[in-house]
């Protein structure tokens, strides 16, 4: 990884604090060690080609990206929407039994997998992992964080799961983070990046809200144009069949997986309000209603704070955190983009009083929980910690905004170097 990707553009007394910096570096070392342990468990493969840690081929989710695109290139698109046939074809490709696997993406994801499917699976996997981590590191660099904070934003426990399972969290995280950061300064570029999230649209549920609330019509137009272009390109390359299969098979299949009776092994790796409600004994309808309340609350918070004079990094952090409260479908490996706001909060707390932000640090560490067979703790804490962090960030931003307003009125209430009486200033504020 290029060292420049983690270069800090500013330093201050807090950033040079040896105690806080040592803690962050120590956390980073532990996270990397955790990732190595996870990888070693996944990649202990028996003579049958099956991972001893996962019970399937070690490429796990990457087998869908590579294998699905491979089958599409061979003209076997129909197998993507027949779970039994799909697993059999993947088994033929990998030369090993595939007992847990289903095509779970929009057809636009086939465009991402197509160039990888040209390569042997091992080479494609290494290129996929290294390339997407590099893209996410470049997105994190735009936050201008000190070196240790930037490093823990990238090499988080969530990334360890992303690498071990061959997931796409680093890619979607790069698109979401970079898109939000660029949207205000370069709306066409930012919007185009956000539009690429049509490959995993549930992570983009709040991006139209923030773009509309900010009056960023160029960014919104670029996002819509890019999404439409990718949709049309997928139709031009693969035809209508995969979209019909996505609507009639993939969508209902993923809904059945999400609505399966609690508990399932994968559900304790979820971080959503919906699954938390299921764990607390709510029925399907009640869980959807609770999730809907969370989603509406997230939309309102994004809309209300959109007019506040926030830094682009803080606004992007809020949108990313609220995204995971708005969507009913996300898991540990999806938390890769969430690590960037958490690293930013750790940095801001350190600048404020030199202390470690325990709330942000705890959420950053939550993906470790399934490894210790206590994934239910992650399920319980993730939505609660997200709510607390969002509330604290909004309160801090509100106080800063009020303080800035008061400073502005003090200046407006000064004439020829003589301040007007406090009552005059208060009167001006009340009128405002």
C-alpha positions in Angstrom: 0.0 0.0 0.0 1.5 3.4 -0.9 2.6 5.3 2.2 1.1 8.5 0.7 -2.4 7.1 1.0 -2.1 7.6 4.7 -0.1 10.8 4.7 -1.4 13.4 7.1 -1.8 16.9 5.8 -1.8 18.6 9.2 -0.4 18.0 12.7 -1.1 19.6 16.1 -0.2 18.9 19.7 -2.9 16.3 20.1 -1.8 14.4 17.0 1.7 14.2 18.4 0.4 12.9 21.8 2.4 9.7 22.3 -0.2 8.0 24.4 -3.2 8.4 22.1 -1.1 7.6 19.0 0.3 4.5 20.7 -3.2 3.3 21.5 -4.2 3.7 17.8 -1.2 1.9 16.5 -1.7 -0.8 19.0 -5.3 -1.2 17.9 -4.2 -1.3 14.3 -1.7 -4.1 15.0 -4.5 -6.1 16.8 -6.8 -5.6 13.8 -4.2 -6.9 11.3 -3.5 -9.9 13.6 -7.3 -10.5 13.7 -7.5 -10.4 9.9 -4.6 -12.9 9.6 -6.4 -15.3 12.0 -9.6 -15.0 10.1 -7.8 -15.6 6.8 -6.0 -18.6 8.2 -9.3 -20.2 9.3 -10.9 -19.6 5.9 -8.0 -20.8 3.9 -7.3 -24.1 5.7 -8.6 -26.3 2.9 -9.0 -30.0 2.9 -8.3 -32.4 0.0 -11.9 -32.0 -1.2 -11.2 -28.3 -1.8 -13.5 -27.2 1.0 -12.5 -24.6 3.7 -12.5 -26.1 7.1 -13.7 -22.8 8.5 -16.6 -22.1 6.2 -17.7 -25.5 4.9 -17.6 -24.3 1.3 -15.0 -23.2 -1.3 -12.6 -20.7 0.4 -13.4 -17.9 -2.0 -16.9 -17.8 -0.4 -18.7 -14.6 -1.7 -16.0 -13.9 -4.4 -17.1 -17.2 -6.0 -20.4 -15.5 -6.8 -18.7 -12.5 -8.4 -16.2 -14.5 -10.4 -18.3 -17.6 -11.0 -21.5 -15.6 -11.9 -19.7 -13.5 -14.4 -18.0 -16.6 -15.8 -21.3 -18.4 -16.3 -22.8 -15.2 -17.9 -19.9 -15.1 -20.3 -20.5 -18.8 -21.3 -24.1 -18.0 -22.1 -25.5 -19.7 -18.9 -27.3 -16.7 -17.5 -30.4 -18.8 -16.7 -28.4 -20.8 -14.1 -28.0 -17.6 -11.9 -31.7 -17.8 -11.2 -31.9 -21.5 -10.4 -30.2 -22.0 -7.1 -29.6 -25.7 -7.5 -28.3 -25.4 -11.0 -26.2 -22.4 -10.0 -24.4 -24.3 -7.2 -23.8 -27.2 -9.4 -22.2 -25.0 -12.1 -20.1 -23.3 -9.5 -19.0 -26.7 -8.2 -18.0 -27.6 -11.8 -15.9 -24.4 -12.1 -14.1 -24.8 -8.7 -13.8 -28.6 -8.8 -15.3 -28.7 -5.3 -18.8 -29.0 -3.8 -20.6 -25.7 -3.4 -23.4 -26.1 -0.9 -24.1 -22.5 0.1 -24.2 -20.0 -2.7 -26.8 -17.9 -4.6 -26.6 -15.1 -7.0 -27.7 -12.1 -4.9 -26.8 -9.0 -6.9 -28.4 -6.8 -9.6 -27.2 -7.6 -13.1 -25.0 -4.5 -13.0 -22.6 -6.5 -10.8 -21.9 -8.8 -13.7 -20.2 -5.8 -15.4 -17.8 -5.6 -12.4 -17.1 -9.3 -12.5 -16.7 -9.6 -16.3 -13.0 -8.5 -16.5 -12.2 -10.7 -13.4 -13.8 -13.7 -14.9 -11.1 -13.6 -17.7 -8.4 -14.5 -15.2 -7.8 -17.6 -13.2 -9.8 -17.5 -9.9 -6.8 -17.2 -7.6 -5.3 -14.3 -9.6 -8.7 -12.6 -9.9 -9.2 -12.9 -6.1 -5.8 -11.3 -5.3 -6.4 -8.5 -7.9 -9.9 -7.9 -6.5 -8.8 -7.7 -2.9 -5.8 -5.5 -3.4 -7.4 -3.3 -6.0 -10.5 -2.5 -3.9 -8.5 -1.9 -0.7 -6.4 0.6 -2.7 -9.5 2.4 -3.9 -10.9 2.6 -0.4 -7.6 3.9 0.9 -7.6 6.6 -1.7 -11.2 7.6 -0.7 -10.1 7.7 3.0 -7.2 9.9 2.1 -9.6 12.6 1.2 -10.5 12.9 4.9 -7.0 14.3 5.6 -6.7 12.2 8.7 -3.4 11.7 10.6 -1.6 8.5 9.6 -2.8 6.2 12.5 -6.4 7.3 12.1 -6.3 6.8 8.3 -4.7 3.4 8.8 -7.4 2.2 11.2 -10.1 3.6 8.8 -8.8 1.2 6.1 -7.5 -1.8 8.1 -10.5 -2.3 10.2 -12.0 -5.6 11.5 -14.7 -5.2 9.0 -12.1 -5.2 6.2 -10.8 -8.5 7.6 -14.1 -10.1 7.0 -14.3 -8.4 3.6 -11.0 -9.9 2.6 -11.6 -13.3 4.0 -15.0 -13.7 2.3 -14.0 -11.9 -0.9 -16.8 -9.4 -0.4 -17.3 -6.0 -2.1 -17.3 -3.8 1.0 -14.1 -2.0 0.1 -15.4 -1.1 -3.4 -18.8 0.0 -2.3 -17.2 1.8 0.6 -14.9 3.7 -1.7 -17.8 4.7 -4.0 -20.0 5.9 -1.1 -17.2 7.8 0.8 -15.6 9.3 -2.2 -18.9 10.2 -3.8 -20.2 12.0 -0.7 -16.9 13.9 -0.2 -16.7 14.9 -3.9 -20.3 15.8 -4.4 -20.0 19.3 -3.1 -16.7 20.3 -4.7 -17.1 18.3 -7.9 -20.8 17.4 -8.2 -20.5 15.6 -11.5 -17.7 13.3 -10.3 -19.3 12.8 -6.9 -22.7 12.1 -8.4 -21.1 9.6 -10.9 -19.4 7.7 -8.1 -22.7 7.5 -6.1 -24.5 6.4 -9.2 -22.2 3.4 -9.5 -23.7 2.1 -6.3 -26.5 0.7 -8.4 -24.4 -2.5 -8.0 -25.5 -2.5 -4.4 -28.3 0.0 -4.1 -29.3 -0.5 -0.5 -26.1 1.3 0.5 -27.2 4.4 -1.5 -30.7 4.8 0.1 -29.8 8.2 1.6 -27.7 9.7 -1.2 -30.7 11.2 -3.1 -32.0 12.7 0.1 -28.7 14.5 0.9 -28.3 15.7 -2.7 -31.8 17.0 -2.9 -31.7 18.6 0.5 -28.4 20.4 -0.4 -29.9 21.5 -3.7 -27.1 19.6 -5.5 -29.0 19.1 -8.7 -25.9 18.6 -10.8 -24.7 15.8 -8.5 -28.2 14.2 -8.5 -28.4 14.4 -12.2 -24.9 12.8 -12.6 -25.9 10.0 -10.2 -29.1 9.3 -12.0 -27.4 9.4 -15.4 -24.6 7.0 -14.3 -27.0 4.6 -12.7 -29.2 4.6 -15.9 -26.1 4.2 -18.1 -24.9 1.2 -16.1 -28.4 -0.3 -16.3 -28.6 0.1 -20.0 -25.1 -1.2 -20.5 -26.0 -4.3 -18.6 -29.0 -4.8 -20.8 -26.9 -4.2 -23.9 -24.4 -6.8 -22.8 -26.6 -9.4 -21.2 -30.1 -8.7 -22.4 -33.3 -8.4 -20.4 -33.2 -12.0 -19.0 -31.0 -11.1 -15.9 -33.2 -8.2 -14.9 -36.3 -10.4 -15.2 -34.6 -13.0 -13.1 -33.5 -10.3 -10.6 -37.1 -9.2 -10.1 -38.7 -12.6 -10.1 -36.1 -14.7 -8.4 -33.2 -12.8 -6.8 -35.3 -10.2 -5.0 -37.8 -12.7 -3.5 -34.9 -15.0 -2.5 -33.0 -12.3 -0.6 -36.3 -11.3 1.1 -36.8 -14.9 2.2 -33.3 -15.0 3.6 -33.8 -11.7 5.4 -37.2 -12.9 6.8 -36.1 -16.4 7.8 -37.0 -17.3 11.4 -34.6 -16.0 14.0 -32.0 -17.2 14.8 -30.0 -18.2 11.8 -26.2 -18.3 11.9 -25.9 -15.4 9.5 -28.4 -13.2 11.3 -26.1 -12.6 14.3 -23.7 -11.0 11.8 -26.3 -8.4 10.9 -26.1 -4.8 12.2 -29.7 -3.6 11.3 -32.6 -2.4 13.3 -34.8 -5.0 11.5 -32.8 -8.0 12.6 -32.5 -6.6 16.1 -36.2 -6.3 16.3 -36.5 -9.9 15.2 -34.0 -10.9 17.9 -36.1 -9.1 20.5 -39.1 -11.3 19.5 -41.0 -8.9 17.2 -42.9 -10.4 14.3 -42.2 -9.7 10.7 -44.6 -6.8 10.3 -43.6 -5.3 13.6 -39.9 -5.6 12.7 -40.6 -3.8 9.4 -42.4 -1.1 11.2 -39.6 -0.6 13.6 -37.1 -0.5 10.7 -39.4 2.0 8.9 -39.3 4.3 11.9 -35.5 4.1 11.9 -35.4 4.8 8.1 -37.8 7.8 8.5 -35.7 9.1 11.4 -32.5 8.8 9.3 -34.1 10.7 6.4 -35.3 13.5 8.7 -31.8 13.8 10.3 -30.1 14.0 6.9 -32.6 16.5 5.6 -32.5 18.8 8.7 -28.7 18.8 9.0 -28.2 19.4 5.3 -28.6 23.1 5.8 -26.2 23.3 8.6 -22.7 24.7 7.9 -20.9 21.3 8.3 -17.6 20.3 6.9 -17.9 17.9 4.0 -16.2 15.2 6.1 -18.6 15.5 9.0 -21.6 15.6 6.7 -20.4 12.5 4.8 -19.8 10.7 8.1 -23.4 11.4 9.2 -24.8 10.1 6.0 -22.8 6.9 6.2 -23.7 6.2 9.8 -27.4 7.0 9.1 -27.3 4.7 6.1 -26.8 1.7 8.3 -29.8 2.8 10.4 -32.0 3.2 7.3 -31.3 -0.1 5.5 -32.8 -3.3 6.7 -30.1 -5.4 5.0 -26.4 -5.1 6.0 -23.8 -7.4 7.6 -20.4 -7.3 9.2 -18.6 -7.1 5.9 -20.7 -4.1 4.8 -19.2 -2.1 7.7 -16.0 -1.2 5.8 -17.2 2.3 4.8 -18.4 2.8 8.4 -14.8 2.6 9.6 -14.0 5.9 8.0 -16.5 8.0 10.0 -15.4 6.2 13.2 -11.8 7.0 12.5 -12.8 10.6 11.9 -14.7 10.7 15.3 -11.7 9.2 17.0 -9.5 12.0 15.6 -12.0 14.7 16.5 -12.3 13.5 20.1 -8.5 13.4 20.3 -8.3 17.0 19.1 -10.9 18.1 21.5 -9.6 16.7 24.8 -6.9 14.2 23.9 -9.0 11.2 24.9 -10.1 8.0 23.1 -13.7 8.0 21.8 -14.8 4.8 23.4 -18.2 4.8 21.6 -16.5 5.0 18.2 -13.8 2.5 19.1 -16.4 -0.1 20.4 -18.4 0.1 17.2 -15.2 -0.2 15.2 -14.3 -3.4 17.1 -17.8 -5.0 16.8 -17.0 -7.1 13.7 -14.7 -9.1 15.9 -17.6 -10.5 17.9 -18.7 -13.4 15.6 -15.1 -14.8 15.8 -15.6 -15.2 19.6 -19.0 -16.8 19.0 -20.8 -13.9 20.6 -22.2 -12.3 17.5 -25.4 -11.6 19.4 -23.5 -8.8 21.2 -22.7 -7.2 17.9 -26.4 -7.5 16.8 -27.5 -5.8 20.0 -24.9 -3.0 20.2 -24.5 -2.0 16.5 -27.8 -0.1 16.1 -27.6 1.4 19.7 -24.0 2.6 19.2 -24.9 4.1 15.8 -27.8 6.0 17.3 -25.7 7.3 20.1 -22.9 8.4 17.8 -25.3 10.1 15.4 -27.1 11.9 18.2 -23.8 13.1 19.7 -22.5 14.3 16.3 -25.7 16.2 15.6 -25.7 17.8 19.1 -22.1 18.8 18.7 -22.8 20.2 15.2 -25.9 22.1 16.6 -23.9 23.6 19.4 -21.2 24.7 17.0 -23.8 26.2 14.7 -25.3 28.1 17.5 -21.9 29.3 18.7 -21.1 30.5 15.2 -24.4 32.3 14.9 -23.8 34.1 18.2 -20.4 35.2 17.0 -21.9 36.4 13.8 -24.5 38.5 15.6 -21.9 39.9 17.9 -20.0 41.2 14.9 -23.3 42.5 13.3 -24.1 44.2 16.6 -20.8 46.1 16.7 -20.6 49.6 15.3 -17.4 51.6 15.1 -15.7 49.4 17.6 -18.4 49.8 20.3 -20.6 46.8 21.0 -24.3 47.3 21.2 -26.1 46.4 24.5 -26.7 42.7 25.0 -30.4 43.3 24.9 -30.0 44.6 21.3 -28.2 41.5 20.3 -30.7 39.2 21.9 -33.5 41.0 20.2 -31.7 40.6 16.9 -31.4 36.9 17.5 -35.0 36.4 18.5 -36.1 38.2 15.3 -33.8 36.0 13.3 
